[in-house]
């Protein structure tokens, strides 16, 4: 994965994480591991959403 793409993914994740925290919530360890896989390029955005939703159901 290109460093720029990884950096952009990290920025998106940081923004989303901040939004979640402003709402008074925190991400659990399982979701953080899924996010880490997304930032590294192991999964795409659709998989990120699917895995994240399935982890909270």
GIDAJO-V69131 format. One record per pair of residues at least 24 apart in sequence whose C-alpha atoms are under 10 Angstrom apart, sorted by the first residue. I is the first residue (numbers start at 1). GAP is how many residues later the second one is. If there is no record, write none. Layout:
# GIDAJO-V69131
I;GAP  I;GAP
This chain:
# GIDAJO-V69131
1;38  1;39  1;40  1;41  2;38  2;39  3;37  5;34  5;35  5;36  6;32  6;33  6;34  6;35  7;32  7;33  8;31  9;26  9;27  9;29  9;30  9;31  9;32  9;35  9;36  10;25  10;26  10;28  10;29  10;30  11;28  12;27  13;25  13;26  28;27  28;28  30;25  30;26  31;24  31;25
